[in-house]
Amino acid sequence: METYVALLRGINVSGKNIIKMEDLRPMFERMQFSNVATFIQSGNVIFSTKATPESTLLKKIEKALEQELGYSVPVMLRTHASLATVVSQHPFGHVATAETRKLYVTFLHETPSAALQETMLQLASAQEKIHFIDRELYIAVEKDMSKPVFTNVLIEKKLKMSATTRNWATVNKLVTLSAR
């Protein structure tokens, strides 16, 4: 059995696409996944199933969610091991406990091309730093920055793919919860 974390994009945001976590768990159980658990309202689902190619699981999950909910929900999927790697290789880890920064990880559907990454890197500033590693975009933002540049909408537009962002505390908690 493999443990996966499904990161749902665009649910429970500004009163749109509301999915209660107590309703989401049975949806995943009906997909024949076991040990299903959710974490906070932003759409984080931890589950176990036999090791399966990611593309196969994504199709299954996205199709089932659309049938149940009546609208499309993009999903980023990671194994526990890959999520643990995301945490261990965080390029801004040295400021993870600093009081002057907020840290985020944006999970992407695929690794963006070098050209697309360069386009994003040009938008970075001293107050908002970014770094790509594989299918993740790491973001470090000064806490006093009034309006961050790297919103999920901008990231998806510039990289031309679905993405979903989680704060550093959530990412670390998902690693802990998926280590079962």
Backbone torsions as a table, in degrees:
resi	resn	phi	psi	omega
1	MET	NA	143.2	178.6
2	GLU	-117.0	142.6	175.7
3	THR	-100.4	131.0	-179.0
4	TYR	-121.3	157.1	171.4
5	VAL	-123.4	120.5	175.3
6	ALA	-97.2	124.6	-179.7
7	LEU	-108.9	105.5	-176.6
8	LEU	-83.0	139.4	-176.8
9	ARG	-101.0	133.0	168.6
10	GLY	75.9	27.7	175.9
11	ILE	-108.3	151.9	178.0
12	ASN	54.5	37.9	179.2
13	VAL	-114.3	123.6	177.7
14	SER	51.9	38.2	176.8
15	GLY	74.8	11.9	-179.1
16	LYS	-109.5	152.6	177.4
17	ASN	48.2	53.8	-177.4
18	ILE	-73.3	124.8	174.5
19	ILE	-133.5	116.3	176.3
20	LYS	-74.8	140.5	-177.4
21	MET	-63.5	-32.1	177.9
22	GLU	-69.1	-18.0	174.0
23	ASP	-89.9	-28.9	-177.8
24	LEU	-72.4	-39.1	-179.8
25	ARG	-55.7	-50.2	-179.9
26	PRO	-64.2	-28.5	176.5
27	MET	-61.0	-42.7	179.7
28	PHE	-72.1	-34.0	176.8
29	GLU	-66.1	-36.6	176.7
30	ARG	-66.8	-20.1	175.7
31	MET	-82.6	7.1	178.3
32	GLN	73.0	27.5	173.8
33	PHE	-92.1	152.5	180.0
34	SER	-116.2	169.8	179.4
35	ASN	50.4	42.2	-176.4
36	VAL	-75.8	130.8	176.6
37	ALA	-143.1	151.6	175.3
38	THR	-119.0	159.3	178.0
39	PHE	-136.8	122.9	-176.1
40	ILE	47.3	170.7	-170.8
41	GLN	-78.8	0.6	-175.6
42	SER	-85.3	6.7	174.3
43	GLY	87.3	56.8	176.4
44	ASN	-115.7	116.8	-177.1
45	VAL	-121.7	123.5	177.6
46	ILE	-103.3	133.6	-179.6
47	PHE	-154.7	164.2	177.9
48	SER	-120.1	147.9	174.5
49	THR	-164.6	170.0	177.2
50	LYS	-63.4	149.4	179.5
51	ALA	-55.4	124.8	-174.5
52	THR	-138.4	144.8	175.6
53	PRO	-55.5	137.8	-176.2
54	GLU	-55.6	-42.4	-177.7
55	SER	-60.9	-36.5	178.8
56	THR	-67.1	-45.5	178.8
57	LEU	-64.8	-42.1	-180.0
58	LEU	-59.9	-46.1	179.1
59	LYS	-59.7	-44.6	-179.3
60	LYS	-61.5	-48.3	-176.9
61	ILE	-66.7	-49.9	-177.1
62	GLU	-63.5	-39.3	178.6
63	LYS	-65.2	-46.7	-179.3
64	ALA	-63.9	-41.7	179.4
65	LEU	-64.7	-41.5	179.5
66	GLU	-64.3	-40.1	177.9
67	GLN	-64.3	-41.9	-177.7
68	GLU	-73.8	-38.2	-171.4
69	LEU	-98.6	-23.3	-178.6
70	GLY	85.4	8.2	175.5
71	TYR	-149.4	158.7	-177.2
72	SER	-78.0	137.2	176.4
73	VAL	-127.1	106.4	175.9
74	PRO	-63.9	141.5	-177.6
75	VAL	-128.5	133.3	169.9
76	MET	-104.4	134.1	-173.8
77	LEU	-122.0	134.0	176.8
78	ARG	-138.4	147.8	171.8
79	THR	-79.9	164.4	175.2
80	HIS	-56.4	-45.6	-177.5
81	ALA	-60.8	-42.6	-179.0
82	SER	-69.7	-33.8	177.0
83	LEU	-68.0	-38.9	176.5
84	ALA	-63.0	-36.5	177.4
85	THR	-66.6	-38.8	176.9
86	VAL	-55.7	-43.3	-179.5
87	VAL	-70.7	-45.6	-175.2
88	SER	-67.1	-26.5	-177.8
89	GLN	-103.6	15.3	-178.7
90	HIS	-55.4	119.1	-176.6
91	PRO	-70.1	-17.1	179.4
92	PHE	-107.1	19.4	-177.5
93	GLY	-55.2	-31.9	-179.4
94	HIS	-66.1	-16.2	176.7
95	VAL	-110.9	11.2	-175.8
96	ALA	-59.0	-30.7	-179.7
97	THR	-104.2	0.0	179.8
98	ALA	-66.7	142.7	-178.4
99	GLU	-79.3	-6.4	-175.5
100	THR	-97.5	-1.2	-176.2
101	ARG	-128.2	150.7	166.7
102	LYS	-113.3	134.4	-177.8
103	LEU	-113.5	141.6	-179.3
104	TYR	-138.9	158.1	170.5
105	VAL	-129.2	127.9	174.1
106	THR	-101.5	123.5	-179.9
107	PHE	-93.6	125.7	-175.8
108	LEU	-107.2	155.0	178.6
109	HIS	-66.3	-33.4	-178.9
110	GLU	-152.1	170.9	177.2
111	THR	-74.6	122.4	179.7
112	PRO	-70.8	153.3	178.0
113	SER	-62.3	160.4	178.5
114	ALA	-59.5	-37.3	179.8
115	ALA	-64.9	-43.5	178.9
116	LEU	-66.9	-38.9	177.6
117	GLN	-62.2	-42.9	-179.1
118	GLU	-61.9	-39.8	177.2
119	THR	-57.6	-43.5	179.3
120	MET	-69.7	-43.8	-177.5
121	LEU	-59.0	-30.6	179.1
122	GLN	-68.0	-18.4	179.9
123	LEU	-87.2	-11.0	-178.0
124	ALA	-67.2	157.7	179.8
125	SER	-142.8	178.2	177.4
126	ALA	-64.3	-28.7	179.6
127	GLN	-86.2	-19.3	-176.0
128	GLU	-141.3	102.3	-177.1
129	LYS	-103.7	147.1	178.4
130	ILE	-134.4	158.6	177.6
131	HIS	-154.9	132.6	177.3
132	PHE	-95.8	136.8	166.4
133	ILE	-138.6	113.5	-179.7
134	ASP	53.6	-118.7	-176.2
135	ARG	-97.7	20.1	179.2
136	GLU	-123.8	144.5	172.7
137	LEU	-116.0	116.8	179.9
138	TYR	-93.4	136.1	-176.6
139	ILE	-129.8	133.3	174.1
140	ALA	-123.6	120.0	-175.0
141	VAL	-119.8	134.8	173.1
142	GLU	-62.7	133.6	-176.4
143	LYS	-60.5	-30.2	-177.1
144	ASP	-86.5	3.5	178.7
145	MET	-70.7	122.5	-172.6
146	SER	-72.1	-38.9	-177.4
147	LYS	-139.9	98.5	179.9
148	PRO	-60.2	145.2	178.8
149	VAL	-76.4	-41.7	-170.5
150	PHE	-84.1	72.7	173.8
151	THR	-82.6	162.1	179.1
152	ASN	-61.5	-37.2	179.7
153	VAL	-62.2	-46.4	179.2
154	LEU	-63.3	-43.8	-178.7
155	ILE	-60.0	-46.7	179.5
156	GLU	-64.1	-40.2	-179.9
157	LYS	-64.6	-48.7	-176.9
158	LYS	-71.2	-35.8	-177.5
159	LEU	-92.5	-9.0	176.5
160	LYS	59.1	44.6	178.5
161	MET	-161.0	162.5	176.1
162	SER	-69.1	147.8	179.4
163	ALA	-153.9	156.9	173.1
164	THR	-144.9	140.5	-172.7
165	THR	-112.0	140.4	175.8
166	ARG	-130.4	147.1	176.7
167	ASN	-75.4	164.9	-173.7
168	TRP	-61.6	-38.9	179.5
169	ALA	-63.7	-42.1	179.0
170	THR	-63.9	-44.2	-180.0
171	VAL	-59.8	-45.9	179.2
172	ASN	-63.6	-39.7	179.6
173	LYS	-66.4	-37.7	177.9
174	LEU	-64.7	-34.9	175.5
175	VAL	-63.6	-46.6	179.5
176	THR	-61.6	-47.9	-177.8
177	LEU	-67.0	-30.3	-178.0
178	SER	-86.7	-1.5	-179.2
179	ALA	-87.1	51.8	-176.7
180	ARG	-111.0	NA	NA
